[in-house]
Amino acid sequence: MNKPQGFASSVASYPNRGKWGDSRWRGNCSGHIIKDALGSYFDWSNPEALFVDPSEGSGTSGDVARELGVNYKGLDLHSGFNLLRDDLLESVGRPAEMIFWHPPYHSMIEYSKNVWGNGQAHPDDLSNCQSVGEFIEKSQLALMNIYDALSHQGRATYCVLIGNMRKSGEFYDLTGMLQRVAPGKLRDIIIKQQHNCVSDSRRYGGASFARIAHETLLVFERDRRILCAIDFAFQVEQRLANAQRMTWRSALKRVTRPGEKVHLQDLYARLSGYAKRVATNQNFEAKIRQVVRRFEEDFTPLGKGVYERVAA
Ligand SMILES: C[S@@+](CC[C@H](N)C(=O)[O-])C[C@H]1O[C@@H](n2cnc3c(N)ncnc32)[C@H](O)[C@@H]1O
């Protein structure tokens, strides 16, 4: 195996996409980023180590892997593998040391309809989602499948190359949305400058937004505390519950002054407008009681429903 150098920094730029894959395949990526990712995250000490791409498109990953002498397995919806329905680990046959995933950027390029299909969109084609919400939900399912196909040895890693989208004047942070639902421990974030994309030829002079000119490589490694992807789903729920508690805590601090003595009834009154807008909080008074009791460092109980907002 010929180990490449890997990323020199967290910013990458490849003006020339290189010889790998098919440059005529719309939405193909540069083999340089795959080569750098392998150089940085692949287990080069293990001659059996396996590299997998579950949506290989024109085969860029395979070309890079062959050149470097890396064991490789590539799949795609166009050749019968469906990341939303088929188990990746089972389809590959053994766990992977590294997985590279370059999904469609929502509906920017419709693959089964316009790139490899017969003009009819495949129902499980990730570029055929009817909304951004549907795309993120299905992508999370795909990411769980990917996570569960990683080896339990060493620092098994998966990378997701994704770009953001502007459609009908709206900006969609697909990168941030995917990052929030991706299982594993974040290992790196690489910003890749985009060259020669279709939008380069459009005129943006005087526009009140910046032309999207980068993609992001999100790099996650297996987290030993997350046994499988389902385990992670529960952690996300927990994170959301914590975030909600923190929001109530901040809101309570926002409506009280340091040193102020305040009765629970006043707190209910001050926050009832906010609570009505937060549809998930059926019983906001109970929520307020729970939060002031939980954060004694902010609210000292004085008895009979009165609390003193700590001065710090
Ligand atoms: C951005 S392209 C990948 C391009 C590739 N990196 C290259 O350089 O040629 C996204 C790929 O995702 C595939 N895809 C879409 N939905 C899929 C699914 N459910 N399962 C597996 N692959 C899927 C598409 O067929 C397409 O080839």
The ligand as an SDF file (V2000), in Angstrom:
LIG
                    3D

 27 29  0  0  0  0  0  0  0  0999 V2000
  -22.8570   12.8490   -5.2580 C   0  0  0  0  0  0  0  0  0  0  0  0
  -23.0830   11.2980   -6.0370 S   0  0  0  0  0  0  0  0  0  0  0  0
  -21.5960   10.4480   -5.6940 C   0  0  0  0  0  0  0  0  0  0  0  0
  -20.5180   10.8330   -6.6800 C   0  0  0  0  0  0  0  0  0  0  0  0
  -19.2220   10.1010   -6.4950 C   0  0  0  0  0  0  0  0  0  0  0  0
  -18.5430   10.5160   -5.2940 N   0  0  0  0  0  0  0  0  0  0  0  0
  -18.3340   10.3290   -7.7080 C   0  0  0  0  0  0  0  0  0  0  0  0
  -17.2610   10.9540   -7.5660 O   0  0  0  0  0  0  0  0  0  0  0  0
  -18.7000    9.9250   -8.8030 O   0  0  0  0  0  0  0  0  0  0  0  0
  -24.2980   10.5820   -5.0180 C   0  0  0  0  0  0  0  0  0  0  0  0
  -24.6460    9.1510   -5.3120 C   0  0  0  0  0  0  0  0  0  0  0  0
  -25.5910    8.7000   -4.3340 O   0  0  0  0  0  0  0  0  0  0  0  0
  -26.3260    7.6540   -4.9200 C   0  0  0  0  0  0  0  0  0  0  0  0
  -27.5300    7.3500   -4.1030 N   0  0  0  0  0  0  0  0  0  0  0  0
  -28.6850    8.0460   -3.9900 C   0  0  0  0  0  0  0  0  0  0  0  0
  -29.5500    7.4120   -3.1880 N   0  0  0  0  0  0  0  0  0  0  0  0
  -28.9350    6.2770   -2.7570 C   0  0  0  0  0  0  0  0  0  0  0  0
  -29.3310    5.1820   -1.9240 C   0  0  0  0  0  0  0  0  0  0  0  0
  -30.5500    5.1290   -1.3600 N   0  0  0  0  0  0  0  0  0  0  0  0
  -28.4500    4.1700   -1.7170 N   0  0  0  0  0  0  0  0  0  0  0  0
  -27.2080    4.1990   -2.2780 C   0  0  0  0  0  0  0  0  0  0  0  0
  -26.7830    5.2080   -3.0770 N   0  0  0  0  0  0  0  0  0  0  0  0
  -27.6340    6.2380   -3.3260 C   0  0  0  0  0  0  0  0  0  0  0  0
  -26.6260    8.1910   -6.3070 C   0  0  0  0  0  0  0  0  0  0  0  0
  -26.9510    7.1530   -7.1990 O   0  0  0  0  0  0  0  0  0  0  0  0
  -25.3030    8.8890   -6.6610 C   0  0  0  0  0  0  0  0  0  0  0  0
  -24.4880    8.0560   -7.4310 O   0  0  0  0  0  0  0  0  0  0  0  0
  1  2  1  0
  2  3  1  0
  2 10  1  0
  3  4  1  0
  4  5  1  0
  5  6  1  0
  5  7  1  0
  7  8  2  0
  7  9  1  0
 10 11  1  0
 11 12  1  0
 11 26  1  0
 12 13  1  0
 13 14  1  0
 13 24  1  0
 14 15  1  0
 14 23  1  0
 15 16  2  0
 16 17  1  0
 17 18  1  0
 17 23  2  0
 18 19  1  0
 18 20  2  0
 20 21  1  0
 21 22  2  0
 22 23  1  0
 24 25  1  0
 24 26  1  0
 26 27  1  0
M  CHG  2   2   1   9  -1
M  END
$$$$
